[in-house]
Amino acid sequence: MLTLVTHKVKVGCARFPNADYHLFMGPDVPIYKFSSTPTLLYLDQSFAQAFDRQHKSVLTRMEKFYLDMQNENLRRARWVFATNPGAIEFLRIHTGLQNLFLRPLTGINLEVNNVDIKKIIERKRCTRDLLFIGRNVSGRGADILLAAFRLLNDRCKEAYRLHLVGMTREELGAREDEQIVCYGFLDKSKPANLATYLDLLSSARVFVMPYRGSLLAFAMLEAMAMGTPVIVSNVTGITQFVQNMENGLVLDETAPDAFADAIERLTQDHQLWERLAQNAYTSMKKYSWDQVARDILGVLNFQHAE
């Protein structure tokens, strides 16, 4: 597989020898062997997990090969851009890269933002729907949310409803409960799935993510773009986008009772919810792919001006 990708990179570089820059989506092939043109590396969300091997005390021969190649590509690149704040922080501290753009370049599909926000907030105001989106039960904290949800409905007269996208009831390990709806993976390239996804974003009262570790959830940003206040853990990759008491609630504790208390507070304090909902919508307007392109071009134009 690497040989095929490498061949395509080599052919692509040869086709555009007079380009100002060559842009690569990640450093997973030995770019420096094929291109003398200045390179730009754009590290997407999947690259955040590539650093796991850096923490291992013992590396296999293949892991060391990939690590050395990635680091050489990063070192030689003219500029390195990344979507994930956690990856940026790691690269800044552990590699000392001088060519690292320190702000995450994160774009979301803002077609979810082309809505009548007044109508959306009015709809949300009338629901007690909680939304979780993620395909990793443990890392994303779905088990914590499930325990919090049980606590919440035990103490409240009006039942909440929990919608989980990205996992089945079997994967979650949840018993049958009409108040818990699991959708499994929604392929948004299919119109029916996209309609379901957008309907969930537009009806959810609160978006909840009890993350255990550094990660960026684009679904969280899309939920905020639909005027959904969020309740999240205080972890790198999240708090760069969610400000406590501004567009969501950021919890230092990941215990189920802490999340149950936060959900109850946010759904019962109507003034707080209203303010966070409006701020969540407003704060996401700057995260478009058009803005990402402008940021990159701004860096390159500055480079040429020097």
N, C-alpha and C positions, 0 to 999 in steps of 0.2 A: 504494500500500500504506500509506504514512504517513497519507494522508487518511482511509482506512478506520479505522485504529487510533485516530487522533485523534478521530474521530467517536465511537467506542465509549467512549473515555476521558471525553469530554465528557458523554455520556449517563449513564455510570456515576456520575460526580461529582454530576450533577444529581439522581439518584435518592436519594442519601444526604446531603442538605445538613446534617443534624444529627449526622453522625458525629463522634466525637472526633478521629479521624485518617483520612486516606486513605492506604492502603498501595499502593505501586507497585513492580513487579518491574523496576526499571531506569528510567533517565531519558531514554528515547528519544523521548518526545513532549513538547511544551511544557506540562507539567502546570500551571505557575503561571498560565496563561491561563484555566484552567477551574475551579480550586478555590481558595477562600479558606480552606478547612479545612487545619489543619496536616498536612503530608505526611511520610510515612516512605518512604524509598527502601531497597529490599533489592536489592543488586547480586549477581546469581548468577555462576557460574563464567564464563559467556560474556563478562561485562563486563570481565574481566581483559584480554581482547584489545582492548577498546575504546580503551585508552590508547596503542596503537601510533601513532595519528595525532598524538598530542601530541609525539612525538619527531621528526616530519617537519619538515624545514626549509621546505618549500613545501607548502601545503595547497590542494586544489581548493576551489572555491566551496562545493560540497556538504559536503565534509569540515569546512570552517570553520563552516558552518551547524550541523551536528550537534554539533561540539565546543562552540560557544558555548551551544547549547541545553542540552547535558548539564551544563556547568559552572553555568549559571543554575539548573537544577533542583537540583543538589547544594548550591548556596549557600543556596537558599531553604528546603530541607527542614528539618523539625524535627530529624530524626535520619537518619543514613545508616548502614546496616548492609551488610556485605559478607562473602561466603564466602571470598574469596581473600586470604591475608596479603599477597601482592604488591600487590594493588590497594589495600589499606589503607595499606601503606607509601608507595605512590606518592601517594595522596591526602593523606596526612599531611604529606609533605615538600613536594610541589609546589603544593598548593592551600591548605594551612594551615587546612583546615576545622575549625571549632570544634564541629561537630555530628556528628563521626565517632565511631562506636563502635569502639574500637581492637582488640577481640578478634574474630577471625573467627567468624561464626555458621555453622558447618558441620554439617549433619546427614547421616547416612548411613542406609541401610535396614538397621536392626538385626535384621531377620528372619534375616540371616546370622549374627547373634550368638546366636540362640536354639538353641544346639547343646550337646551334651555335650562340653565342651572337652577333657576327659581322653581321650575316644575319638578326637576330632579330632587331638590332638597325638600320640596313639599311632599313628594312621594316617600322619601326616606323617613321623614318625620312621623309618618303613620305606621311604620313597621317596627318590628323587634327582631329583624333578621341580622344575624352575624355571619360574616363571610371569611373563609380561609381559602387560600390558593397555594398549593405547593405539592410536590411529588415525593418529598422526603419526610416521613412521619416523624422521625426522631430529631433530625437537624432543624427542621422547620417548627418543631414544637407542637405538632398536631395533638400529641398525647396530652400535653399540658393544657391545651385549649379544651380538649374533650373533658378532662377532669374539672376544669373551671366551669364549663358549661353545665355539668351535673350539679355542682355546688350552687350555681346561679339559679337553676330551675327549682332546686329544693327549697330555696329561701324566698323565691318570688311568687306572687300570686298569678301574675301574667306571664305565661310561658314565652321564652325566647325560642327562636328557630335557628339552627346552625346549618349553614351550607358549606360543604367542603368540595373543592374542585381539585382534581389531580390525583385522587386516590379512591379506592373502592372501600366499602364497609369492611371487607375481609382484610385488606391491608391495614386499615385503621384499628382493627380488632374491636370494633364497636358492636354492641348488641342491637337488635332491631328496635327502632325508636322513631316514631313518626315526626319527632321534632328535629331529627338529624337527617339531612339529605346529602348523599354522596353522589357525585357526578362522574367520577373517574376522570380520565384525561379528556379534555375538550380540544379537539383539533380545530383551531380557529380559521383554518383555510376552508373549512366546510361551512357554508352559510348558516345552517341550522345551529351548529355549535357556537358560531360567533354570535348569533342572536341570543342564545342562552347566556353566554358569557356577558354580553353587554347588559342584558336584563338583570343579571345578578349584581353587576357593578352599580346599576342605577337604582336598585331597590335596597341594597345593604345599608343598614343603619350604622354599622361599625365594621371595619376590617381589622382582624386580629392576627398577629404574627408573634408568637412567643419563641423567637429564635434562640438557639443555644450558642451559635457561633457566627462569625463574620460571613455575610452573604448579602447580596443585593437582590431584592425581589422586584422585577419589573411590573408584576401584577399589582404590587402594593402602590407603585407610582400611578398605574392606570386607575386604580380604585380612587386614589386621591384626586386624580384629574376629573373624576365623576363626583366630586364633592363628598367623599367618604372620609370621615375622621378615622385615624388608625390608632391602634394600641399595640406597641411593639416593645421588644427587649432592648436594653441599652447595649447594643453591639455595633462594632465597626461595620460600615456599609449600610446601616440603617439610619443612624443618628445624623448623618450628613444631609439627609433629606427630611427627617421628621424632627421638629423642634417641640420639646415638651410644652404643653399648654398653649401652643401656637397653632399647629395644624394636626396635632395628635397628642397622645399620652405616651411617654417613654418611661418604662419601668425598670428599675435596677434589680428587681427580684423576679425570678421566673417561676415562682411557686403558683400553683393553680388558684389559691385563694387571693393572691395579689391581682391576678388577671380577672377573677370574678368580681372583685371589688371595683376595679377600674371600669369594667363593662357596665356594672350597675350605676356607677357614678356618672358615666358619660351618657347613659340613656335616660337618667332621671334628672340631670341638671340640663334643662332645655336651653338655657342661655349659653352655657359652655359648649354644648353640642353644636348649636347654631353657628357660633363663632368659629369653632374648629372646622366645621364642614365648609364654610365659605373660604376660610384660609387654606384648606387643603386644595380646593379647586384653584384658587389664585396662585398658589405656590408652584403648581405644576406647569404653568403656562410657558415657563422658560425651558422646559425639557422636551424640545422637539428635535427631530433629526435635522431640520433646517438650522437650528441654533448650533447643533454639533458641527455642521459643515462650516458655519460662520466662524466658530471658535478655531477650527483647524486652519482655515484660510487666514484668519487673523494672525496666527503664529507664523505661518509661512510668509505672509506679506511683511511681517516685522523682520523675519530672517533676511529677506531680500533687501530690506531697507538699510540694514547694518553695513 
